[in-house]
């Protein structure tokens, strides 16, 4: 970035000196002329300058305010800071103003059509909001970390399986959340928390509703008893859409044991439309790869190694039949040694679309998504039918190369 700015500065300086060159020395009055308000960048058009400031980022843009009044006027543009808010804090209004429960003192964003709005000030308020503790209670294991972190800080058993199942729910959840806060070395009263609840009890019966409500209320009671300032507890599908900056769409969550296709409208799961469930998950893919390695006499000592190879080498083929004719051999150095896989690399992911390869009688992932889309179209829940055309994949298995494109193209 420094090189880019230096080149732009040199280019602008040369352009300026060339356009004002004189064959004779300038008069003293000309020599005493004050410098341009923006310095060497003055010849550049305003839109080009704004693009440069966007590339610099909010921190350097704020520092430019200290250079001169002209720079301060330029970088105080509302459109610039609205851009920074959308790119650096795309979800903060959604969580801070609508999802967090209790009286946590978060500043609110004014309406964008207000003439007194200063998005630079709004950005500064957002920066002062402390990061939230994020707890993803997955179906296989729980991940926890910080909302501003690039990856989870740790993981262990999910709260659905934590502790003795015969122990009262309150006691189990209290022990569960206390363990997380101890591992993160943070006081519960210091940060808000976002809890991802696994999608369970898929039907819309009264007993299923009661079970979901009971679990959610128990989470709120436990966390507020621990003096957590604010709590947001939502299902995984809704949070996956929020992470994609959407509130409506179809969330495809490839979990530990099953894959769920969940229609969501305005942040609410449309269970009456129908949640499609495919009996395939990350555990089944790992087991299938293990069987393939055993059949091909590839020895290993732990299932962890198999899972690592799945994450590092496996992918989803665009054309499965054509891929069988190719040389797809690749190697990876794991803890146990060097492993080389060939057809196992794409056959593992293929069982999501052809479950019969793994001996599972179920519809393929693409068929389940298409069925959910048909149900959403027939339900006519909204004035337009664009809400379900956004499909978001979530779960670790969703990171398999080629999976996203093939899921929607078949």
C-alpha positions as CSV (number, residue, x, y, z in Angstrom):
1,X,0.0,0.0,0.0
2,X,2.9,2.4,0.8
3,X,4.4,1.7,-2.6
4,X,1.0,2.4,-4.3
5,X,0.7,5.7,-2.5
6,X,4.3,6.7,-3.3
7,X,3.8,6.0,-7.0
8,X,0.5,7.9,-7.1
9,X,2.2,10.8,-5.3
10,X,5.1,10.8,-7.7
11,X,2.8,10.6,-10.7
12,X,0.6,13.4,-9.4
13,X,3.7,15.5,-8.7
14,X,5.1,15.0,-12.2
15,X,1.8,15.8,-13.7
16,X,1.5,19.0,-11.7
17,X,5.0,20.1,-12.4
18,X,4.6,19.4,-16.1
19,X,1.4,21.4,-16.4
20,X,2.9,24.4,-14.5
21,X,6.4,24.3,-16.0
22,X,7.9,27.7,-17.0
23,X,11.0,28.4,-19.2
24,X,12.0,31.2,-16.8
25,X,12.2,31.4,-13.0
26,X,8.8,32.2,-11.4
27,X,8.2,35.6,-9.9
28,X,8.6,35.9,-6.2
29,X,4.8,36.2,-5.8
30,X,4.4,32.8,-7.6
31,X,7.1,31.2,-5.5
32,X,5.4,32.4,-2.3
33,X,2.0,30.8,-3.3
34,X,0.8,28.5,-0.5
35,X,0.8,24.7,-1.2
36,X,-2.2,22.8,-2.3
37,X,-4.7,21.8,0.5
38,X,-4.2,18.1,-0.4
39,X,-0.5,18.4,-1.2
40,X,0.7,16.3,-4.1
41,X,-2.7,14.5,-4.3
42,X,-4.5,17.7,-5.3
43,X,-4.5,17.0,-9.1
44,X,-6.3,13.6,-8.6
45,X,-10.0,13.5,-9.0
46,X,-12.1,13.2,-5.8
47,X,-13.4,9.7,-6.7
48,X,-9.9,8.4,-7.2
49,X,-8.8,9.8,-3.9
50,X,-11.9,8.2,-2.3
51,X,-10.9,4.8,-3.8
52,X,-7.4,5.2,-2.4
53,X,-8.8,6.0,1.1
54,X,-11.0,2.9,0.9
55,X,-8.0,0.8,0.2
56,X,-6.2,2.3,3.1
57,X,-8.9,1.2,5.6
58,X,-10.6,2.9,8.5
59,X,-7.6,3.2,10.8
60,X,-5.4,5.1,8.2
61,X,-8.4,7.1,7.0
62,X,-9.0,8.3,10.6
63,X,-5.3,9.4,10.8
64,X,-5.7,11.4,7.6
65,X,-8.1,13.7,9.5
66,X,-5.1,15.0,11.5
67,X,-3.2,16.1,8.4
68,X,-5.2,19.1,7.4
69,X,-8.7,20.5,7.2
70,X,-8.9,19.5,3.5
71,X,-8.1,15.9,4.3
72,X,-10.5,15.9,7.2
73,X,-13.3,17.1,5.0
74,X,-12.5,14.5,2.4
75,X,-12.3,11.5,4.7
76,X,-15.4,12.6,6.7
77,X,-17.6,11.7,3.8
78,X,-20.6,9.7,5.0
79,X,-20.5,7.3,2.0
80,X,-16.9,6.3,2.9
81,X,-17.7,5.4,6.5
82,X,-21.0,3.7,5.5
83,X,-18.7,1.5,3.3
84,X,-16.4,0.8,6.2
85,X,-19.4,-0.1,8.4
86,X,-20.8,-2.5,5.9
87,X,-17.4,-4.2,5.3
88,X,-16.0,-4.2,8.8
89,X,-19.1,-4.4,10.9
90,X,-21.8,-6.0,8.6
91,X,-23.7,-7.8,11.3
92,X,-23.3,-5.5,14.3
93,X,-26.7,-3.8,13.9
94,X,-28.4,-7.1,13.5
95,X,-27.0,-8.6,16.7
96,X,-26.6,-5.5,18.8
97,X,-30.0,-4.0,18.3
98,X,-32.3,-6.9,17.7
99,X,-30.8,-10.2,18.9
100,X,-29.1,-9.5,22.2
101,X,-31.3,-9.8,25.2
102,X,-31.0,-7.7,28.4
103,X,-30.0,-4.1,28.9
104,X,-26.5,-4.3,27.5
105,X,-25.5,-0.6,26.8
106,X,-24.8,-0.9,23.0
107,X,-25.0,2.3,20.9
108,X,-27.7,2.2,18.2
109,X,-27.3,3.3,14.6
110,X,-29.4,6.3,13.6
111,X,-31.5,6.0,10.4
112,X,-29.5,6.4,7.3
113,X,-31.9,9.0,5.8
114,X,-31.3,11.4,8.7
115,X,-29.2,14.4,7.7
116,X,-27.4,14.5,11.0
117,X,-26.0,11.0,10.7
118,X,-22.2,10.7,11.0
119,X,-21.2,7.2,10.0
120,X,-17.7,8.0,11.1
121,X,-18.9,8.5,14.6
122,X,-21.1,5.3,14.3
123,X,-18.0,3.4,13.2
124,X,-16.1,4.7,16.2
125,X,-18.9,3.5,18.5
126,X,-18.8,0.1,16.9
127,X,-15.1,-0.2,17.5
128,X,-15.5,0.4,21.2
129,X,-18.0,-2.4,21.5
130,X,-16.2,-5.4,23.1
131,X,-16.1,-8.7,21.2
132,X,-18.7,-11.3,22.0
133,X,-18.0,-14.8,23.2
134,X,-19.3,-17.2,20.5
135,X,-20.3,-20.7,21.6
136,X,-21.2,-23.0,18.7
137,X,-23.0,-26.0,20.3
138,X,-22.6,-28.3,17.4
139,X,-24.1,-31.8,17.1
140,X,-20.7,-33.4,17.2
141,X,-18.6,-31.1,19.5
142,X,-18.8,-27.6,20.7
143,X,-16.5,-24.8,19.4
144,X,-15.9,-21.6,21.3
145,X,-14.0,-18.4,20.7
146,X,-14.3,-14.6,20.0
147,X,-16.5,-12.9,17.5
148,X,-13.6,-10.9,16.1
149,X,-11.4,-14.0,15.9
150,X,-10.6,-15.8,12.6
151,X,-11.1,-19.3,14.1
152,X,-12.4,-20.9,17.3
153,X,-10.2,-20.9,20.4
154,X,-11.0,-24.4,21.4
155,X,-13.6,-27.2,21.4
156,X,-15.0,-30.1,23.5
157,X,-18.2,-32.0,24.0
158,X,-21.4,-30.3,23.0
159,X,-23.8,-29.3,25.7
160,X,-26.4,-31.8,24.5
161,X,-23.9,-34.5,25.6
162,X,-22.0,-32.7,28.3
163,X,-21.9,-34.3,31.8
164,X,-24.2,-36.9,33.1
165,X,-27.4,-37.0,31.1
166,X,-29.4,-37.8,34.3
167,X,-28.2,-34.6,35.9
168,X,-30.8,-31.7,35.8
169,X,-30.5,-29.5,32.7
170,X,-29.6,-26.4,34.7
171,X,-26.7,-28.0,36.5
172,X,-25.3,-29.5,33.2
173,X,-25.5,-26.1,31.4
174,X,-24.0,-24.3,34.3
175,X,-21.0,-26.6,34.4
176,X,-20.8,-26.4,30.6
177,X,-20.6,-22.6,30.3
178,X,-18.4,-22.3,33.4
179,X,-15.9,-24.7,31.7
180,X,-15.9,-22.6,28.6
181,X,-15.3,-19.3,30.5
182,X,-12.5,-20.9,32.5
183,X,-10.8,-22.1,29.3
184,X,-11.1,-18.7,27.7
185,X,-9.9,-17.1,30.9
186,X,-12.6,-14.4,30.9
187,X,-15.2,-13.4,33.4
188,X,-18.8,-14.1,32.3
189,X,-19.8,-10.5,33.3
190,X,-17.3,-8.9,31.0
191,X,-18.6,-9.8,27.5
192,X,-21.9,-10.6,25.8
193,X,-22.3,-14.1,24.4
194,X,-23.8,-15.6,21.2
195,X,-24.9,-19.2,21.5
196,X,-25.6,-21.4,18.5
197,X,-28.2,-24.1,19.2
198,X,-28.0,-27.3,17.2
199,X,-31.0,-27.8,14.9
200,X,-33.0,-30.6,16.5
201,X,-36.7,-31.5,16.9
202,X,-37.3,-30.8,13.2
203,X,-41.1,-31.2,13.2
204,X,-43.6,-28.5,14.1
205,X,-45.5,-30.6,16.8
206,X,-46.4,-29.1,20.2
207,X,-43.9,-31.5,21.9
208,X,-41.1,-30.4,19.6
209,X,-41.9,-26.7,20.2
210,X,-41.9,-27.3,23.9
211,X,-38.5,-29.1,23.8
212,X,-36.9,-26.2,21.8
213,X,-38.4,-23.6,24.1
214,X,-37.2,-25.4,27.2
215,X,-33.6,-25.7,26.0
216,X,-33.5,-22.0,25.0
217,X,-35.0,-20.8,28.2
218,X,-32.6,-22.9,30.2
219,X,-29.6,-21.3,28.3
220,X,-30.9,-17.8,29.1
221,X,-31.5,-18.6,32.8
222,X,-28.1,-20.1,33.3
223,X,-26.2,-17.3,31.5
224,X,-28.1,-14.5,33.2
225,X,-27.5,-16.2,36.6
226,X,-23.8,-16.1,35.7
227,X,-24.2,-12.3,35.2
228,X,-23.6,-12.4,31.5
229,X,-24.6,-8.9,30.2
230,X,-26.3,-10.0,27.0
231,X,-27.3,-13.3,25.4
232,X,-28.2,-14.2,21.9
233,X,-29.3,-17.8,21.5
234,X,-30.3,-18.9,18.0
235,X,-30.3,-22.0,15.9
236,X,-27.4,-22.8,13.7
237,X,-29.3,-22.2,10.5
238,X,-30.3,-18.7,11.4
239,X,-26.8,-17.7,12.5
240,X,-25.3,-19.2,9.3
241,X,-27.6,-16.8,7.3
242,X,-26.6,-13.9,9.6
243,X,-23.0,-14.7,8.9
244,X,-23.7,-14.4,5.2
245,X,-25.4,-11.0,5.9
246,X,-28.8,-12.4,5.1
247,X,-32.0,-12.9,7.2
248,X,-33.9,-15.1,4.7
249,X,-32.9,-18.0,2.7
250,X,-32.2,-21.8,2.9
251,X,-29.5,-22.8,5.3
252,X,-27.8,-26.1,4.5
253,X,-26.1,-27.3,7.7
254,X,-23.8,-30.4,7.2
255,X,-23.6,-31.5,10.8
256,X,-21.7,-34.2,12.6
257,X,-24.3,-36.9,12.0
258,X,-27.0,-35.5,9.7
259,X,-27.4,-32.7,7.1
260,X,-30.4,-30.4,7.5
261,X,-31.9,-28.1,4.9
262,X,-33.7,-25.3,6.7
263,X,-35.9,-22.7,5.1
264,X,-35.7,-19.4,7.1
265,X,-37.8,-16.3,6.5
266,X,-36.9,-13.0,8.3
267,X,-34.8,-15.0,10.8
268,X,-37.5,-17.5,11.7
269,X,-37.3,-21.2,10.8
270,X,-40.3,-22.1,8.5
271,X,-41.0,-25.5,10.0
272,X,-44.4,-25.6,8.5
273,X,-42.8,-25.5,5.1
274,X,-40.6,-28.4,6.1
275,X,-37.1,-29.0,7.2
276,X,-35.4,-31.6,5.0
277,X,-33.0,-34.0,6.8
278,X,-30.5,-36.2,5.1
279,X,-28.9,-39.0,7.2
280,X,-25.4,-38.1,6.1
281,X,-22.9,-35.9,8.0
282,X,-19.2,-35.5,8.7
283,X,-19.0,-38.7,10.7
284,X,-20.3,-40.7,7.8
285,X,-17.8,-39.2,5.4
286,X,-14.9,-39.9,7.7
287,X,-16.2,-43.5,8.1
288,X,-16.5,-44.0,4.4
289,X,-12.9,-42.7,3.8
290,X,-11.7,-45.1,6.5
291,X,-13.3,-48.0,4.8
292,X,-11.8,-47.0,1.4
293,X,-8.3,-46.7,3.0
294,X,-8.7,-50.1,4.6
295,X,-9.8,-51.7,1.3
296,X,-6.8,-50.2,-0.4
297,X,-4.4,-51.4,2.3
298,X,-3.5,-47.9,3.5
299,X,-2.7,-48.4,7.2
300,X,-3.4,-45.8,9.8
301,X,-3.5,-45.8,13.6
302,X,-6.2,-43.3,14.6
303,X,-9.5,-41.9,13.2
304,X,-8.1,-38.4,13.7
305,X,-5.6,-39.1,10.9
306,X,-8.5,-40.1,8.6
307,X,-10.4,-37.0,9.4
308,X,-7.3,-34.9,8.8
309,X,-6.8,-36.5,5.4
310,X,-10.5,-35.8,4.6
311,X,-10.0,-32.2,5.4
312,X,-6.7,-31.8,3.5
313,X,-7.1,-34.0,0.4
314,X,-10.7,-34.7,-0.3
315,X,-12.9,-32.7,-2.7
316,X,-16.1,-32.9,-4.7
317,X,-15.8,-33.7,-8.4
318,X,-17.8,-31.7,-10.9
319,X,-18.2,-34.8,-13.1
320,X,-17.9,-38.0,-11.1
321,X,-17.7,-40.4,-14.0
322,X,-15.0,-38.3,-15.8
323,X,-13.0,-38.0,-12.6
324,X,-12.7,-41.8,-12.3
325,X,-10.6,-41.8,-15.5
326,X,-8.2,-39.1,-14.3
327,X,-5.0,-39.4,-12.2
328,X,-6.1,-37.7,-9.0
329,X,-3.2,-38.9,-6.8
330,X,-2.1,-36.5,-4.0
331,X,-0.1,-36.8,-0.8
332,X,-0.2,-35.2,2.6
333,X,2.3,-35.4,5.5
334,X,0.2,-36.2,8.6
335,X,1.4,-36.9,12.2
336,X,1.6,-40.7,11.4
337,X,3.6,-40.1,8.2
338,X,3.1,-39.5,4.5
339,X,-0.2,-40.6,3.1
340,X,-1.2,-40.9,-0.6
341,X,-4.8,-41.0,-1.8
342,X,-6.2,-41.3,-5.3
343,X,-9.9,-42.0,-6.1
344,X,-10.7,-41.8,-2.4
345,X,-10.3,-38.1,-2.6
346,X,-13.4,-37.4,-4.5
347,X,-15.4,-40.6,-3.8
348,X,-15.7,-39.5,-0.1
349,X,-17.5,-36.3,-1.0
350,X,-19.6,-38.0,-3.7
351,X,-21.6,-39.9,-1.1
352,X,-23.4,-36.6,-0.3
353,X,-24.9,-36.7,-3.7
354,X,-25.0,-40.5,-4.2
355,X,-25.6,-41.9,-0.7
356,X,-26.0,-45.4,-2.2
357,X,-22.2,-45.5,-2.6
358,X,-22.0,-45.7,1.2
359,X,-24.9,-48.1,1.5
360,X,-27.3,-45.3,2.7
361,X,-30.9,-45.2,1.4
362,X,-31.5,-41.4,1.2
363,X,-31.9,-38.6,-1.3
364,X,-28.8,-36.7,-2.4
365,X,-28.0,-33.3,-1.1
366,X,-28.9,-31.6,-4.3
367,X,-32.2,-33.4,-4.4
368,X,-33.0,-32.3,-0.8
369,X,-32.2,-28.7,-1.6
370,X,-34.4,-28.8,-4.7
371,X,-37.2,-30.3,-2.7
372,X,-37.0,-27.6,-0.1
373,X,-37.0,-24.9,-2.8
374,X,-40.2,-26.5,-4.3
375,X,-41.9,-26.5,-0.9
376,X,-40.9,-22.8,-0.3
377,X,-42.3,-21.9,-3.7
378,X,-45.6,-23.7,-3.1
379,X,-46.0,-22.2,0.4
380,X,-46.2,-18.6,-1.0
381,X,-45.2,-17.1,2.4
382,X,-43.9,-13.8,1.1
383,X,-45.0,-11.3,-1.5
384,X,-42.1,-12.2,-3.7
385,X,-40.4,-15.6,-4.1
386,X,-36.8,-14.3,-3.9
387,X,-36.3,-15.0,-0.2
388,X,-35.5,-18.7,-0.6
389,X,-33.2,-18.3,-3.6
390,X,-30.3,-17.6,-1.2
391,X,-28.7,-20.9,-0.2
392,X,-26.0,-20.9,2.5
393,X,-23.8,-23.9,3.3
394,X,-22.5,-24.3,6.8
395,X,-20.5,-26.8,8.8
396,X,-16.9,-28.0,8.4
397,X,-17.7,-30.4,5.6
398,X,-19.1,-27.5,3.6
399,X,-15.5,-26.4,3.1
400,X,-14.8,-29.3,0.8
401,X,-13.6,-27.8,-2.5
402,X,-16.2,-28.0,-5.2
403,X,-19.1,-28.7,-2.9
404,X,-20.8,-25.3,-3.0
405,X,-20.9,-25.0,-6.8
406,X,-22.1,-28.6,-7.4
407,X,-24.8,-28.4,-4.7
408,X,-26.6,-25.7,-6.6
409,X,-25.9,-26.7,-10.2
410,X,-27.2,-30.2,-10.2
